[in-house]
Amino acid sequence: MSTILAFDIYGTLLDTSRMSEALIDHAGLDAPKATEISALWRRYQLEYTWRLNSMNLYEPFHQVTRKSFIHAASEHQLSTNEETITKLMNAYNNLHSFSDASPALRKLTKLDGVECVVFSNGTEHMVRSALTFGGIDSFPKAIYVADSVRKYKPAPEIYQGLLKSVGKEADPQHCWLVSGNPFDVVGACAQGLSTIWVDRAGKGWADRLGGSPTEVVSSLEDICELPELQM
């Protein structure tokens, strides 16, 4: 029986904190201010998706990303124009991958009985662009995105849609979510998926709202050594 590894990308394969560099380059900010606004941007980006889920509404992720940046910039009285916003949106589609992403994926795709897919809130265009720029576009067997069900993580529908797309509705434990985002892990646990939390910061699991991850790793390369994947 095959095992599916469903990789989140933002904060798991791709480093969203690197948007601070784009803010320095395109908005003329100093490093501390860029780091602060980048973190707030990411916070509002996720918060917007959760609000949309709660209101039973949907907007594509590129629109959510744009609006959440404008929100974060406004809170810091950062003046923006259309040219700057466009450059920042392009930068978001060209995020750098984490250093462990490419070597881990090369190893995992060689394991017998293991299939790697991408599972993301992003639109397919955003995901494909980011994977190509990050140099990891050749590994996924498939891409499953929020547009498919018009719901964002951690709504049940998006995990159920993933399971259906990979043929694991009857045995969700053989579909493993790989994510650096605790809310994503909790959402997957609630739908019966096995989960791998990527704890790069080494702070340990703190979320108390839902289930705990099946496995915890500090690097994507550690996944290759998990007993569950040794066929």
Residue frames relative to the residue before (quaternion, step in Angstrom):
aa qw qx qy qz dx dy dz
M 1.0000 0.0000 0.0000 0.0000 0.00 0.00 0.00
S 0.4260 -0.7250 0.4819 0.2463 3.57 -0.82 0.98
T 0.2718 -0.7202 0.6149 0.1714 3.51 -1.30 0.53
I 0.2397 -0.7660 0.5836 0.1237 3.56 -0.90 0.97
L 0.1232 -0.7382 0.6579 0.0843 3.55 -1.03 0.87
A 0.1036 -0.8102 0.5768 0.0099 3.57 -0.44 1.26
F 0.1637 -0.8355 0.5228 0.0432 3.55 -0.28 1.31
D 0.3482 -0.6483 0.6422 0.2144 3.49 -1.01 0.95
I 0.3022 -0.7759 0.5093 0.2175 3.61 -1.05 0.46
Y 0.7319 0.4225 -0.2672 0.4630 3.62 0.76 -0.97
G 0.8075 0.1434 -0.1556 0.5507 3.56 -0.41 1.27
T 0.7021 0.4000 -0.2575 0.5298 3.58 1.31 -0.02
L 0.7743 0.1885 -0.1011 0.5956 3.57 0.74 -1.07
L 0.7821 0.2644 -0.1146 0.5525 3.56 1.06 -0.82
D 0.4027 -0.7455 0.4966 0.1883 3.54 -0.99 0.95
T 0.2395 -0.8087 0.5233 0.1212 3.59 -0.17 1.28
S 0.5686 0.6053 -0.3921 0.3956 3.61 1.14 -0.44
R 0.5695 0.6100 -0.3772 0.4016 3.59 1.24 -0.39
M 0.4784 0.6594 -0.4479 0.3684 3.59 1.24 -0.07
S 0.5169 0.6220 -0.4261 0.4054 3.58 1.20 -0.29
E 0.6230 0.5390 -0.3387 0.4546 3.59 1.09 -0.68
A 0.6413 0.5127 -0.3199 0.4729 3.57 1.05 -0.77
L 0.6378 0.5217 -0.3260 0.4635 3.58 1.05 -0.71
I 0.6150 0.5190 -0.3415 0.4855 3.58 1.09 -0.63
D 0.7114 0.4810 -0.2597 0.4417 3.56 0.86 -1.03
H 0.8211 0.3091 -0.1211 0.4643 3.58 0.80 -1.02
A 0.7512 0.3418 -0.2113 0.5237 3.60 1.18 -0.42
G 0.4591 -0.7348 0.4117 0.2824 3.57 1.30 0.08
L 0.3992 0.7320 -0.4662 0.2959 3.58 1.14 0.57
D 0.4677 -0.6106 0.5324 0.3534 3.54 -1.25 0.35
A 0.7167 -0.4990 0.2795 0.3991 3.57 -1.23 0.46
P 0.6742 0.4892 -0.3336 0.4413 3.67 0.78 -0.83
K 0.6762 0.4807 -0.2984 0.4719 3.59 0.92 -0.87
A 0.6334 0.5295 -0.3310 0.4570 3.59 1.00 -0.77
T 0.6463 0.5166 -0.3144 0.4653 3.58 0.98 -0.83
E 0.6567 0.5202 -0.3019 0.4549 3.56 0.98 -0.88
I 0.6979 0.4560 -0.2780 0.4772 3.58 0.85 -0.94
S 0.6085 0.5572 -0.3501 0.4434 3.59 1.04 -0.72
A 0.6686 0.4942 -0.2948 0.4709 3.58 0.94 -0.90
L 0.6603 0.4962 -0.3067 0.4731 3.58 1.00 -0.83
W 0.6000 0.5618 -0.3400 0.4570 3.57 1.07 -0.76
R 0.6742 0.4844 -0.2900 0.4762 3.57 0.87 -0.95
R 0.6314 0.5385 -0.3312 0.4490 3.58 0.99 -0.82
Y 0.7061 0.4450 -0.2713 0.4794 3.59 0.86 -0.94
Q 0.5697 0.5830 -0.3836 0.4339 3.58 1.09 -0.62
L 0.6972 0.4467 -0.2640 0.4946 3.59 0.87 -0.95
E 0.6428 0.5333 -0.3281 0.4413 3.57 0.94 -0.87
Y 0.6286 0.5351 -0.3359 0.4536 3.59 1.00 -0.78
T 0.6545 0.5040 -0.3293 0.4574 3.61 0.94 -0.82
W 0.6598 0.5000 -0.3169 0.4628 3.59 0.97 -0.79
R 0.6262 0.5268 -0.3357 0.4666 3.59 1.03 -0.74
L 0.6458 0.5205 -0.3202 0.4577 3.57 0.92 -0.89
N 0.6249 0.5273 -0.3331 0.4697 3.59 0.98 -0.82
S 0.6879 0.5025 -0.2848 0.4394 3.57 0.84 -1.01
M 0.7219 0.4220 -0.2350 0.4956 3.57 1.09 -0.73
N 0.3909 -0.7308 0.4602 0.3184 3.57 1.35 -0.02
L 0.4857 0.6097 -0.4519 0.4337 3.53 1.01 0.98
Y 0.1288 -0.7945 0.5878 0.0812 3.56 -1.25 0.26
E 0.0303 0.7360 -0.6762 0.0076 3.51 -1.16 0.81
P 0.5578 -0.6158 0.4236 0.3609 3.63 -0.95 0.75
F 0.6428 -0.5966 0.3361 0.3433 3.53 -1.11 0.79
H 0.6153 0.5386 -0.3786 0.4336 3.62 1.01 -0.57
Q 0.6366 0.5052 -0.3299 0.4804 3.59 1.11 -0.62
V 0.6222 0.5327 -0.3256 0.4723 3.56 1.04 -0.81
T 0.6619 0.5159 -0.3016 0.4525 3.57 0.93 -0.91
R 0.6563 0.5096 -0.3013 0.4678 3.57 0.97 -0.85
K 0.6983 0.4767 -0.2783 0.4558 3.58 0.80 -1.00
S 0.6608 0.5061 -0.3180 0.4540 3.58 0.98 -0.77
F 0.6030 0.5279 -0.3656 0.4733 3.60 1.11 -0.54
I 0.6551 0.5111 -0.3202 0.4550 3.59 0.86 -0.93
H 0.6169 0.5414 -0.3287 0.4671 3.58 1.07 -0.78
A 0.6906 0.4761 -0.2832 0.4650 3.59 0.80 -1.01
A 0.6506 0.5165 -0.3151 0.4590 3.58 0.98 -0.85
S 0.6472 0.5339 -0.3198 0.4404 3.58 0.97 -0.85
E 0.6414 0.5321 -0.3289 0.4441 3.57 0.99 -0.78
H 0.7314 0.3803 -0.2199 0.5216 3.56 1.16 -0.58
Q 0.4413 -0.7156 0.4354 0.3218 3.57 1.30 0.30
L 0.3328 0.7326 -0.5138 0.2976 3.55 1.05 0.84
S 0.3161 -0.7557 0.5469 0.1730 3.56 -0.63 1.14
T 0.0237 -0.8069 0.5899 -0.0195 3.59 -0.83 0.99
N 0.1573 -0.7547 0.6238 0.1286 3.53 -1.29 0.37
E 0.7200 -0.4659 0.2914 0.4238 3.55 -1.27 0.28
E 0.6314 0.5425 -0.3405 0.4372 3.59 1.00 -0.76
T 0.6675 0.4959 -0.2989 0.4682 3.58 0.93 -0.89
I 0.6515 0.5173 -0.3159 0.4562 3.57 0.93 -0.90
T 0.6459 0.5212 -0.3198 0.4570 3.59 0.95 -0.85
K 0.6502 0.5120 -0.3146 0.4650 3.59 0.96 -0.84
L 0.6662 0.4959 -0.3033 0.4672 3.57 0.99 -0.79
M 0.6339 0.5130 -0.3362 0.4712 3.59 1.02 -0.72
N 0.6327 0.5147 -0.3280 0.4766 3.58 1.04 -0.74
A 0.6377 0.5248 -0.3239 0.4615 3.56 1.03 -0.79
Y 0.6293 0.5364 -0.3405 0.4475 3.59 1.04 -0.71
N 0.6748 0.4698 -0.2885 0.4906 3.57 1.13 -0.60
N 0.7278 0.3521 -0.2164 0.5473 3.57 1.32 -0.02
L 0.1561 0.8115 -0.5389 0.1632 3.53 0.90 1.00
H 0.4836 -0.6437 0.5089 0.3046 3.55 -1.18 0.59
S 0.4209 -0.6755 0.5391 0.2756 3.55 -1.10 0.68
F 0.5643 -0.5562 0.4759 0.3818 3.56 -1.24 0.44
S 0.6166 -0.6022 0.3661 0.3508 3.57 -1.09 0.71
D 0.6859 0.4816 -0.2948 0.4591 3.60 1.13 -0.52
A 0.4968 0.7050 -0.4144 0.2906 3.60 1.23 -0.31
S 0.7263 0.4577 -0.2672 0.4378 3.58 0.63 -1.09
P 0.6910 0.4613 -0.3160 0.4580 3.66 0.76 -0.85
A 0.6380 0.5246 -0.3347 0.4536 3.59 1.02 -0.74
L 0.6830 0.4945 -0.2927 0.4509 3.57 0.88 -0.92
R 0.6053 0.5493 -0.3571 0.4521 3.58 1.06 -0.69
K 0.6811 0.4791 -0.2851 0.4747 3.58 0.96 -0.86
L 0.6870 0.5129 -0.2922 0.4237 3.57 0.86 -0.98
T 0.6632 0.5114 -0.3164 0.4455 3.58 0.99 -0.74
K 0.6499 0.5075 -0.3171 0.4686 3.59 1.26 -0.24
L 0.5350 0.6314 -0.4074 0.3862 3.59 1.26 -0.19
D 0.4763 -0.6675 0.4934 0.2902 3.57 -0.95 0.87
G 0.8397 0.2220 -0.1618 0.4684 3.54 -1.02 0.83
V 0.6390 0.4962 -0.3287 0.4872 3.59 1.27 0.18
E 0.0644 -0.7798 0.6224 0.0201 3.56 -0.91 0.97
C 0.2224 -0.7820 0.5730 0.1032 3.56 -0.87 1.00
V 0.0022 -0.7802 0.6249 -0.0261 3.56 -0.93 0.97
V 0.3966 -0.6773 0.5597 0.2659 3.54 -1.31 0.29
F 0.0705 -0.7904 0.6078 -0.0302 3.55 -0.97 0.98
S 0.1694 0.8481 -0.4629 0.1941 3.56 -0.10 1.27
N 0.5295 -0.5843 0.5182 0.3311 3.51 -1.36 0.41
G 0.5908 0.6241 -0.3577 0.3654 3.58 1.13 -0.60
T 0.5529 -0.5602 0.4790 0.3887 3.54 -1.26 0.31
E 0.6459 -0.5266 0.3631 0.4167 3.58 -1.17 0.41
H 0.6236 0.5342 -0.3432 0.4560 3.60 1.02 -0.73
M 0.6564 0.5077 -0.3116 0.4629 3.59 0.90 -0.91
V 0.6778 0.5076 -0.2920 0.4446 3.55 0.89 -0.98
R 0.6850 0.4816 -0.2988 0.4577 3.59 0.82 -0.95
S 0.6350 0.5283 -0.3247 0.4606 3.57 1.00 -0.80
A 0.6875 0.4903 -0.2800 0.4567 3.56 0.90 -0.97
L 0.6549 0.5094 -0.3170 0.4594 3.59 0.96 -0.83
T 0.6409 0.5216 -0.3214 0.4626 3.57 1.02 -0.80
F 0.6727 0.4855 -0.3009 0.4704 3.57 0.86 -0.94
G 0.6980 0.4779 -0.2675 0.4613 3.57 1.02 -0.81
G 0.4651 -0.7135 0.4205 0.3127 3.57 1.29 -0.07
I 0.6311 0.5244 -0.3322 0.4652 3.58 1.20 0.45
D 0.3479 0.7846 -0.4537 0.2399 3.57 1.19 0.51
S 0.6418 0.5672 -0.3331 0.3942 3.61 1.16 -0.36
F 0.6331 0.6109 -0.3328 0.3396 3.60 1.16 -0.43
P 0.7082 0.5017 -0.3402 0.3620 3.67 0.72 -0.83
K 0.4295 -0.6760 0.5405 0.2577 3.52 -1.09 0.81
A 0.7932 -0.0194 0.0481 0.6067 3.56 1.15 -0.64
I 0.2439 -0.7324 0.6146 0.1625 3.54 -1.33 0.34
Y 0.0439 -0.7830 0.6204 0.0044 3.56 -0.84 1.01
V 0.0411 -0.8338 0.5492 -0.0386 3.57 -0.62 1.15
A 0.7056 -0.4978 0.3248 0.3857 3.53 -1.33 0.44
D 0.5603 0.6198 -0.3877 0.3893 3.59 1.09 -0.62
S 0.5847 0.6204 -0.3647 0.3744 3.58 1.12 -0.66
V 0.8009 0.1917 -0.0959 0.5592 3.59 1.08 -0.71
R 0.3627 -0.7587 0.4645 0.2775 3.58 1.35 -0.07
K 0.5876 0.4767 -0.3999 0.5173 3.51 1.01 1.01
Y 0.3223 -0.7505 0.5488 0.1781 3.54 -1.14 0.67
K 0.6099 -0.5068 0.4522 0.4083 3.53 -1.28 0.36
P 0.6557 -0.1832 -0.7287 -0.0745 1.66 -1.99 1.52
A 0.1832 0.7969 -0.5542 0.1557 3.64 0.99 0.74
P 0.5771 -0.6146 0.4024 0.3567 3.64 -0.93 0.78
E 0.6280 0.5962 -0.3437 0.3634 3.58 0.95 -0.87
I 0.6750 0.5056 -0.3265 0.4268 3.60 0.94 -0.76
Y 0.6514 0.4837 -0.3161 0.4918 3.61 1.07 -0.66
Q 0.6313 0.5199 -0.3294 0.4719 3.57 1.04 -0.74
G 0.6379 0.5252 -0.3180 0.4650 3.56 1.06 -0.76
L 0.6192 0.5313 -0.3326 0.4729 3.57 1.05 -0.78
L 0.6648 0.5124 -0.3088 0.4474 3.59 0.83 -0.99
K 0.6524 0.5077 -0.3136 0.4672 3.57 0.96 -0.83
S 0.6780 0.5173 -0.3008 0.4270 3.58 0.92 -0.91
V 0.7528 0.3521 -0.2061 0.5165 3.61 1.11 -0.62
G 0.5240 -0.6858 0.3841 0.3278 3.58 1.27 0.24
K 0.5480 0.6213 -0.3925 0.3995 3.57 1.10 0.67
E 0.2420 0.7944 -0.5261 0.1833 3.61 1.10 0.55
A 0.7194 0.4520 -0.2504 0.4642 3.59 0.97 -0.84
D 0.7958 0.1524 -0.0877 0.5795 3.59 1.17 -0.47
P 0.0800 -0.8580 0.5066 0.0270 3.60 0.55 1.20
Q 0.5673 0.6130 -0.3886 0.3891 3.60 1.17 -0.44
H 0.6606 0.4855 -0.3080 0.4826 3.58 1.25 -0.31
C 0.6086 0.4449 -0.3654 0.5460 3.55 1.31 0.35
W 0.1325 -0.8191 0.5578 0.0196 3.56 -0.50 1.24
L 0.2651 -0.7203 0.6184 0.1685 3.54 -0.84 0.99
V 0.1091 -0.7530 0.6452 0.0689 3.56 -1.05 0.85
S 0.2089 0.7991 -0.5275 0.1986 3.58 -0.43 1.19
G 0.3559 -0.7111 0.5667 0.2157 3.52 -1.23 0.60
N 0.6295 0.5420 -0.3129 0.4605 3.57 1.34 -0.01
P 0.4275 -0.7372 0.4558 0.2569 3.63 -0.47 1.13
F 0.6396 0.5299 -0.3508 0.4324 3.63 0.92 -0.78
D 0.6239 0.5359 -0.3216 0.4692 3.57 1.14 -0.68
V 0.6425 0.5223 -0.3084 0.4683 3.56 0.98 -0.89
V 0.6596 0.5081 -0.3043 0.4628 3.58 0.91 -0.93
G 0.6512 0.5220 -0.3127 0.4534 3.57 0.97 -0.85
A 0.6644 0.4966 -0.2969 0.4731 3.57 1.00 -0.84
C 0.6189 0.5478 -0.3372 0.4507 3.58 0.99 -0.82
A 0.6591 0.5360 -0.3074 0.4288 3.57 0.96 -0.89
Q 0.7239 0.3986 -0.2323 0.5130 3.59 1.21 -0.48
G 0.6363 -0.6013 0.3048 0.3750 3.57 1.24 0.38
L 0.4652 0.6655 -0.4631 0.3554 3.60 1.23 0.14
S 0.4389 -0.6014 0.5763 0.3370 3.54 -1.28 0.34
T 0.1644 -0.8248 0.5391 0.0456 3.58 -1.05 0.69
I 0.1323 -0.7391 0.6553 0.0825 3.51 -1.25 0.68
W 0.1576 -0.7827 0.5973 0.0754 3.55 -0.64 1.13
V 0.2630 -0.7586 0.5802 0.1369 3.56 -0.85 1.03
D 0.0709 -0.8222 0.5639 -0.0313 3.56 -0.23 1.36
R 0.0795 -0.8422 0.5325 0.0284 3.58 0.41 1.20
A 0.6711 0.5072 -0.3003 0.4496 3.59 1.07 -0.68
G 0.3668 -0.7708 0.4578 0.2486 3.58 1.24 -0.30
K 0.4167 0.7386 -0.4442 0.2889 3.58 1.14 0.55
G 0.4785 -0.6788 0.4358 0.3469 3.58 1.23 -0.27
W 0.6065 -0.5863 0.4127 0.3436 3.54 -1.27 0.50
A 0.0716 -0.8317 0.5506 -0.0022 3.59 -0.70 1.09
D 0.5240 0.6647 -0.4116 0.3379 3.61 1.17 -0.48
R 0.1306 -0.8202 0.5558 0.0367 3.58 -0.86 0.99
L 0.5082 0.6803 -0.4095 0.3335 3.59 1.24 0.16
G 0.8253 0.1102 -0.0279 0.5531 3.58 0.99 -0.74
G 0.7925 -0.3031 0.2298 0.4767 3.55 -1.20 -0.57
S 0.4788 -0.6456 0.5166 0.2949 3.53 -1.34 0.29
P 0.6012 -0.5773 0.3982 0.3831 3.61 -1.13 0.50
T 0.5555 -0.5982 0.4649 0.3426 3.55 -1.18 0.62
E 0.7833 0.0216 0.0229 0.6208 3.55 1.03 -0.89
V 0.1739 -0.7497 0.6283 0.1143 3.55 -1.24 0.57
V 0.0214 -0.7893 0.6135 -0.0110 3.57 -0.89 0.96
S 0.4058 -0.7047 0.5226 0.2563 3.56 -1.19 0.48
S 0.7718 0.1528 -0.0839 0.6115 3.56 1.31 -0.32
L 0.5804 -0.5818 0.4345 0.3687 3.56 -1.13 0.59
E 0.6114 0.5724 -0.3531 0.4169 3.58 1.09 -0.62
D 0.5781 0.5931 -0.3724 0.4187 3.59 1.19 -0.47
I 0.5496 0.6314 -0.3958 0.3777 3.59 1.16 -0.53
C 0.6055 0.5951 -0.3471 0.3984 3.57 1.05 -0.77
E 0.7198 0.4547 -0.2392 0.4668 3.58 1.14 -0.61
L 0.4453 0.7021 -0.4641 0.3057 3.60 1.21 -0.05
P 0.5298 -0.6625 0.4258 0.3148 3.61 -0.83 0.95
E 0.6209 0.5812 -0.3431 0.3987 3.58 1.04 -0.75
L 0.7170 0.4345 -0.2482 0.4852 3.59 1.18 -0.49
Q 0.5628 0.5900 -0.3947 0.4236 3.57 1.26 -0.01
M 0.1603 -0.8238 0.5412 0.0517 3.55 -0.19 1.31
